[in-house]
């Protein structure tokens, strides 16, 4: 259970796009890469800010700040109008199929919550592990994306601390991936900071034209009629969740070490080296037999891998979890560079042909991702430190930390964030059972790379 009884909800409201959007009158159809997400959790991530004493030469007013957030959110939803709708399903009993899409004019809009908590920033950031109370900074606790039929597709929760403000965002993952999630944040922040100038650069406007495989039309039916045929509810085991910081210097050393160990100069990226470090360390905590298979998955953005490529502003899911497999013995008997080179090989060989082949297989036999099926890998590297996270300011300065909710966490889940100081630094949020985490904290190779 989440110890969230100290978080008090003060008010809630629903936000609609400020202006009517003509495109919202049409069904917003979901392509295969979106539909596959219906049984996983919402994306839940947010930023922690220091509460200012003054804002624009006036004493800080939380009520004024909240109203400005609502106003800028309403303008932002003009560009991200599907997030103000709700999921809908049409069932064809004769074919035993269903069509799931977004009805952009259905529902009350995006949910906006104001909450309070009698804790300080230090209370949240000082403990070794992320406190469980952070999970209550987000709406949609344990909801899966299919719940968007009766839950908001987007919720903003502003939790006021004694000396801080946490802005938590829960977005339905069937509508977009991490690239789309942070694109929404970036545009919202841009509009909020220039609320009297509502112009968004054309290069930043989200593109809602869906990417559909050629020759298959724009409507995809799922071979189900009842949710219990394809929706499951996942409960995470007891996990410790800890943030590990890697400075830009540490990242550079990891990259240099990995390349040196395989006699190259710049072949292995710093993130591939970091992922290999995590893979090896977490496998050591598992104490698996040498002949057992182990895998590492990397979340890859497919937009630029397609031919022709999709623009980064494409709003939707366009990701693949790239899986690299070996045995425990092979992974641990070789060095860091060897493991990183395996990951590098998988990444560089991920092409338009592979992405389209994946979608073609889905079309032959549609499936839905289930979180409990992801445990065949030892490590899953999610999110990306390339996302512009700390560039999202709302007139109260740069955030001091980034945290996430309960969603999509399981044994071996590693989520990567941009380090607060920038410059190529990275924060990793690692989820492991308590005994595994204790072993990781004693792992010499791993901890030597962590910036204490």
C-alpha positions, 0 to 999 in steps of 0.5 A, spaced: 500 500 500 502 507 498 503 511 504 499 517 501 494 519 507 498 525 508 497 528 501 490 532 501 486 533 495 484 540 495 480 541 489 480 538 482 477 541 475 477 539 468 480 543 462 478 543 455 482 546 449 481 553 449 479 554 442 475 549 438 479 544 434 476 542 427 480 535 427 477 533 434 470 532 430 473 526 427 475 519 430 482 519 432 484 512 430 490 508 433 495 504 429 498 498 431 504 501 436 499 505 440 494 499 440 499 494 443 500 499 449 492 498 451 494 494 457 500 497 460 500 503 465 500 510 464 506 514 463 507 518 470 513 523 471 513 530 474 518 535 476 519 538 483 520 545 484 522 550 489 517 554 492 518 561 490 517 567 495 516 572 490 513 571 483 514 577 478 515 582 484 509 580 487 508 575 493 507 568 491 500 566 490 499 559 489 492 560 487 494 565 481 500 560 479 494 554 479 490 559 474 496 560 470 497 553 469 490 552 467 490 557 462 496 555 459 494 548 459 488 550 456 492 553 450 496 547 450 491 542 449 489 546 442 495 543 439 494 536 443 487 535 443 486 528 443 489 528 450 482 532 452 478 526 449 476 519 451 477 512 449 471 509 445 470 502 442 466 499 437 464 492 437 463 487 431 460 481 435 460 477 428 467 478 427 469 477 434 473 484 433 473 491 436 475 498 434 479 502 439 479 509 438 479 516 441 473 520 441 476 527 442 470 530 444 467 525 449 469 526 456 470 532 461 477 534 458 484 533 462 483 533 469 487 538 474 488 536 481 491 541 486 493 537 493 498 539 499 503 535 503 506 537 509 513 535 507 519 539 505 523 538 499 529 535 503 524 530 506 523 527 499 530 527 496 534 526 502 532 518 504 536 513 500 530 510 497 525 514 493 519 515 499 513 511 497 509 518 498 511 520 491 507 515 488 501 519 490 503 525 487 500 522 480 493 520 478 491 514 475 495 509 480 495 502 477 490 504 471 492 501 465 491 505 458 484 501 456 481 505 463 482 511 458 475 509 456 472 512 463 478 516 466 482 522 463 487 521 458 491 526 461 491 529 468 496 534 471 496 534 479 500 540 482 502 538 490 504 543 494 509 542 499 512 546 505 517 549 501 516 546 494 511 545 488 511 538 485 508 538 478 506 531 476 503 529 469 500 522 468 499 521 460 495 515 457 501 511 454 496 508 448 496 515 445 504 517 446 511 515 448 516 518 452 518 523 446 511 525 445 510 526 453 516 530 453 514 534 447 507 536 451 511 538 457 516 542 452 510 546 449 506 547 455 512 550 458 513 554 452 506 557 452 506 558 460 512 562 459 509 566 454 502 566 455 500 572 451 504 570 445 500 563 443 504 562 437 508 555 437 514 555 432 511 550 426 517 545 427 514 544 434 507 543 433 505 536 434 503 532 428 497 528 429 497 524 422 498 517 424 503 513 421 500 507 418 503 501 414 502 502 407 497 498 404 493 497 410 488 503 411 487 507 417 483 502 421 485 496 425 481 491 429 483 487 435 481 480 435 477 481 441 470 483 444 471 483 451 476 487 455 478 481 459 480 477 453 486 482 452 487 486 458 490 484 465 492 488 471 499 488 474 501 488 481 509 490 482 512 485 487 516 489 493 521 493 490 526 498 492 527 504 488 533 508 488 536 514 484 543 513 482 547 519 479 552 519 474 556 525 472 558 527 465 565 525 467 563 518 470 559 517 463 565 519 459 570 515 463 565 509 462 565 510 454 572 511 454 573 504 458 568 500 454 571 503 447 578 501 450 576 494 452 574 492 445 580 496 441 576 502 438 576 509 439 568 512 439 564 506 437 560 505 443 556 511 446 556 513 453 549 510 454 551 503 451 556 503 456 552 505 462 547 500 460 552 494 459 554 497 466 547 496 469 546 489 465 552 486 468 551 489 475 544 487 476 545 480 473 550 479 479 545 481 484 540 475 481 546 470 482 543 466 476 547 460 474 552 461 468 548 457 463 541 461 464 539 466 459 539 473 460 537 479 456 537 487 456 532 491 452 533 498 450 527 503 448 529 505 441 525 511 438 523 509 431 522 515 428 528 517 424 529 509 423 524 509 418 525 510 411 522 515 410 523 518 417 518 521 421 519 527 424 520 528 432 514 532 432 510 525 431 505 525 436 504 517 438 508 511 440 514 509 435 518 505 440 521 498 440 524 495 445 531 492 442 532 486 446 540 483 446 541 476 449 546 472 452 548 467 457 550 469 464 556 466 464 558 469 457 556 476 460 560 476 466 566 472 464 567 478 459 568 485 460 564 491 460 566 493 453 564 486 450 557 487 453 557 494 450 559 492 444 553 487 444 548 492 445 551 497 440 550 491 435 543 491 436 542 498 436 546 499 429 542 493 426 535 496 428 533 499 421 526 500 417 526 493 415 526 491 422 521 496 424 516 494 418 517 487 419 515 488 427 508 491 425 507 486 419 507 480 424 503 484 429 498 485 423 498 478 422 497 476 429 495 482 433 497 482 441 497 487 447 503 488 451 503 485 458 507 488 464 508 481 467 511 478 460 517 483 461 520 479 466 524 474 461 529 480 461 534 481 466 534 489 465 529 494 461 532 500 460 526 505 459 526 513 457 532 517 455 537 522 458 536 526 451 529 528 453 529 535 455 526 535 462 529 540 466 528 545 460 521 545 462 520 552 467 513 555 469 516 561 471 518 559 478 525 557 476 529 550 474 526 544 477 531 541 482 529 533 481 525 529 477 521 523 480 516 518 477 510 514 480 508 507 480 507 506 473 510 500 469 515 498 474 518 491 475 524 487 477 530 490 473 526 496 470 531 502 469 529 509 467 534 514 465 533 521 466 537 527 464 541 529 470 539 536 473 546 539 472 546 537 464 552 537 461 551 529 459 550 527 466 545 522 467 540 519 473 538 512 473 532 510 477 533 503 478 527 498 481 529 492 485 527 487 490 530 489 497 536 484 497 537 485 490 538 492 491 543 491 497 547 487 493 547 492 487 549 497 493 555 493 494 557 492 487 564 495 486 564 496 478 557 499 479 558 503 485 565 506 482 562 509 476 556 512 481 557 520 482 556 520 490 
